[in-house]
Amino acid sequence: MPDTVVEIHVPLQESPGGPDYAPPFPWIDEIEEFLFEMEQQGHAKVFDDGEEFAEVYVFFIAGAAEDALLAVASRVAALDGCPTVCLLSSPTTKLKSSAWDAA
């Protein structure tokens, strides 16, 4: 049975009010740290490195049942500093070739 992979799509919105030298998307590091913690606690595994795609940054998680993965993804959407709109994709199966490869 293929692994379930959930993609977490976060709009690339800059964080307002930061100093000029601050990175424009500090929430990327915060989400990666949160997902690392979820992995350490056994709730989900980071499936692949996050990546920028069009107007969103996409994080990938796997290694658990669909409902558990969607629960982790919904916690990402509720993180302080995460842009207010966070889209959670439907679970998909791991593919040898993906839409990302064709883009």
ROZA-48150 format. One line per 10 residues: number of its first residue (from 1); their letters; for each residue x, y, z of N, C-alpha, C. Coordinates in Angstrom, 2 decimals, decimal comma. Layout:
BEGIN
NUM	A	X Y Z X Y Z X Y Z | ...
This chain:
BEGIN
1	MPDTVVEIHV	0,84 -1,18 0,00 0,00 0,00 0,00 0,89 1,24 0,00 | 0,62 2,22 -0,89 1,45 3,42 -0,94 1,28 4,28 0,32 | 2,32 5,05 0,60 2,24 5,98 1,72 1,30 7,11 1,38 | 0,59 7,61 2,38 -0,23 8,80 2,21 0,67 10,01 2,44 | 0,58 10,98 1,55 1,34 12,22 1,66 0,36 13,37 1,68 | 0,50 14,26 2,65 -0,32 15,45 2,71 0,57 16,65 2,40 | 0,10 17,48 1,49 0,81 18,71 1,14 0,15 19,86 1,90 | 0,96 20,68 2,53 0,47 21,86 3,24 0,90 23,07 2,42 | -0,07 23,78 1,85 0,20 24,92 0,98 0,01 26,21 1,78 | 1,07 27,00 1,87 1,00 28,26 2,61 1,32 29,40 1,65
11	PLQESPGGPD	0,43 30,38 1,53 0,69 31,51 0,63 1,98 32,23 1,01 | 2,76 32,60 0,02 4,00 33,33 0,26 3,67 34,79 0,57 | 3,36 35,03 1,84 3,06 36,38 2,31 4,16 36,79 3,28 | 4,71 37,97 3,04 5,74 38,46 3,94 5,15 38,81 5,29 | 5,97 38,62 6,33 5,54 38,98 7,68 5,68 40,49 7,85 | 4,61 41,16 8,25 4,69 42,62 8,40 5,42 43,03 9,67 | 5,98 44,22 9,63 6,52 44,83 10,83 7,89 44,37 11,28 | 8,55 43,53 10,52 9,87 43,07 10,92 10,94 44,07 10,51 | 12,13 43,95 11,09 13,23 44,83 10,69 13,61 44,58 9,23 | 14,24 45,57 8,62 14,60 45,48 7,20 15,50 44,29 6,90
21	YAPPFPWIDE	16,32 43,88 7,85 17,26 42,79 7,62 16,65 41,41 7,91 | 15,43 41,37 8,40 14,79 40,09 8,72 14,39 39,37 7,43 | 14,39 38,05 7,45 13,95 37,31 6,26 12,48 37,62 5,98 | 12,08 37,63 4,71 10,70 37,99 4,38 9,67 36,95 4,83 | 10,08 35,72 4,98 9,14 34,65 5,34 9,66 33,87 6,56 | 9,72 34,49 7,74 10,25 33,78 8,91 9,39 32,61 9,33 | 8,13 32,61 8,91 7,22 31,52 9,26 7,63 30,19 8,63 | 8,43 30,23 7,55 8,89 28,97 6,95 9,73 28,19 7,95 | 10,68 28,89 8,60 11,51 28,22 9,61 10,68 27,75 10,79 | 9,69 28,55 11,20 8,84 28,17 12,32 8,04 26,91 12,00
31	IEEFLFEMEQ	7,51 26,83 10,80 6,75 25,64 10,40 7,67 24,43 10,31 | 8,85 24,60 9,72 9,80 23,49 9,63 10,18 22,98 11,02 | 10,38 23,90 11,97 10,71 23,50 13,34 9,54 22,74 13,97 | 8,32 23,23 13,76 7,15 22,55 14,28 7,02 21,14 13,71 | 7,21 21,02 12,38 7,10 19,70 11,75 8,20 18,77 12,24 | 9,39 19,30 12,50 10,47 18,49 13,07 10,06 17,97 14,44 | 9,44 18,83 15,26 8,96 18,41 16,57 7,90 17,32 16,45 | 6,99 17,47 15,49 5,96 16,45 15,26 6,59 15,13 14,86 | 7,66 15,20 14,07 8,37 14,00 13,66 9,05 13,34 14,87 | 9,67 14,15 15,72 10,34 13,62 16,90 9,34 12,95 17,86
41	QGHAKVFDDG	8,13 13,47 17,90 7,10 12,91 18,77 6,34 11,74 18,12 | 6,65 11,44 16,86 6,04 10,31 16,18 4,66 10,57 15,58 | 4,28 11,85 15,44 2,96 12,17 14,90 2,92 12,14 13,38 | 4,04 12,45 12,74 4,13 12,49 11,28 5,61 12,53 10,92 | 5,91 12,22 9,68 7,28 12,33 9,19 7,31 13,39 8,10 | 8,40 14,17 8,09 8,59 15,11 7,01 8,95 14,27 5,79 | 8,11 14,32 4,77 8,27 13,46 3,61 9,38 13,94 2,68 | 9,48 15,25 2,52 10,44 15,84 1,60 10,68 17,27 2,07 | 11,74 17,89 1,56 11,99 19,29 1,88 10,86 20,14 1,33 | 10,52 21,19 2,07 9,55 22,14 1,58 10,11 22,86 0,37
51	EEFAEVYVFF	9,21 23,38 -0,46 9,67 24,09 -1,63 8,67 25,15 -2,07 | 9,21 26,17 -2,71 8,39 27,24 -3,26 7,82 26,77 -4,59 | 6,52 26,97 -4,76 5,87 26,60 -6,01 4,83 27,66 -6,31 | 5,05 28,40 -7,38 4,18 29,51 -7,77 4,07 30,50 -6,61 | 2,88 30,73 -6,10 2,64 31,72 -5,05 2,51 31,10 -3,67 | 2,92 29,84 -3,53 2,82 29,17 -2,23 4,14 28,50 -1,88 | 4,28 28,19 -0,58 5,37 27,35 -0,11 4,71 26,06 0,33 | 5,24 24,94 -0,11 4,60 23,65 0,15 5,46 22,80 1,07 | 4,83 22,28 2,11 5,46 21,35 3,04 4,81 19,98 2,81 | 5,57 18,91 3,00 5,08 17,56 2,75 5,22 16,72 4,02
61	IAGAAEDALL	4,15 16,06 4,44 4,22 15,17 5,59 3,62 13,82 5,22 | 4,09 12,77 5,90 3,64 11,40 5,65 3,89 10,60 6,93 | 3,81 9,29 6,81 4,19 8,41 7,91 3,15 8,18 8,98 | 1,89 8,50 8,68 0,82 8,27 9,65 -0,48 8,10 8,89 | -1,53 7,80 9,61 -2,86 7,68 9,00 -3,33 9,05 8,52 | -4,21 9,03 7,54 -4,71 10,27 6,94 -5,23 11,26 7,97 | -6,04 10,80 8,92 -6,62 11,72 9,91 -5,54 12,33 10,80 | -4,51 11,57 11,14 -3,42 12,11 11,95 -2,62 13,16 11,17 | -2,38 12,90 9,89 -1,66 13,86 9,06 -2,45 15,15 8,90 | -3,74 15,03 8,69 -4,57 16,22 8,55 -4,65 17,00 9,87
71	AVASRVAALD	-4,59 16,30 11,00 -4,56 16,98 12,30 -3,28 17,79 12,45 | -2,14 17,22 12,05 -0,87 17,95 12,11 -0,94 19,16 11,18 | -1,46 18,97 9,97 -1,57 20,07 9,01 -2,45 21,19 9,55 | -3,53 20,85 10,22 -4,41 21,88 10,76 -3,73 22,64 11,90 | -2,86 21,97 12,64 -2,09 22,65 13,69 -1,10 23,62 13,07 | -0,56 23,29 11,90 0,33 24,22 11,19 -0,45 25,49 10,86 | -1,66 25,34 10,36 -2,47 26,49 9,97 -2,77 27,40 11,15 | -2,76 26,86 12,36 -3,09 27,64 13,56 -1,86 28,25 14,22 | -0,66 28,00 13,70 0,55 28,54 14,31 0,56 30,06 14,24 | 1,03 30,71 15,32 1,21 32,16 15,29 2,21 32,51 14,21
81	GCPTVCLLSS	1,92 33,53 13,45 2,83 33,98 12,42 2,61 33,32 11,07 | 1,85 32,23 11,04 1,54 31,60 9,75 0,53 32,48 9,04 | 0,72 32,72 7,74 -0,28 33,55 7,04 -1,69 33,06 7,31 | -2,62 33,99 7,31 -3,99 33,67 7,72 -4,66 32,65 6,82 | -4,26 32,56 5,58 -4,84 31,57 4,68 -3,83 30,45 4,50 | -4,21 29,26 4,89 -3,34 28,10 4,75 -4,19 26,99 4,16 | -3,85 26,53 3,00 -4,63 25,50 2,33 -4,06 24,13 2,65 | -4,92 23,21 2,98 -4,50 21,84 3,25 -5,00 20,99 2,10 | -4,09 20,33 1,41 -4,51 19,52 0,27 -5,10 18,21 0,73 | -5,82 17,58 -0,16 -6,29 16,23 0,09 -5,10 15,29 0,09
91	PTTKLKSSAW	-5,17 14,25 0,88 -4,07 13,28 0,84 -3,94 12,67 -0,55 | -2,72 12,46 -0,96 -2,44 11,82 -2,24 -1,51 10,66 -1,98 | -1,33 9,83 -2,95 -0,39 8,73 -2,78 0,96 9,12 -3,35 | 1,99 8,51 -2,83 3,35 8,76 -3,28 3,48 8,29 -4,72 | 3,96 9,16 -5,56 4,12 8,84 -6,97 5,60 8,89 -7,35 | 5,98 8,09 -8,32 7,37 8,13 -8,79 7,66 9,44 -9,49 | 6,71 9,95 -10,23 6,87 11,23 -10,92 5,70 12,10 -10,50 | 5,97 13,33 -10,15 4,91 14,18 -9,65 4,74 15,41 -10,53 | 3,71 16,15 -10,23 3,46 17,42 -10,94 4,62 18,38 -10,74 | 5,32 18,25 -9,61 6,45 19,15 -9,33 7,56 18,93 -10,36
101	DAA	7,76 17,67 -10,77 8,81 17,37 -11,73 8,51 17,98 -13,09 | 7,22 18,09 -13,42 6,83 18,60 -14,73 6,83 20,12 -14,77 | 6,81 20,76 -13,61 6,72 22,23 -13,57 8,02 22,89 -13,92
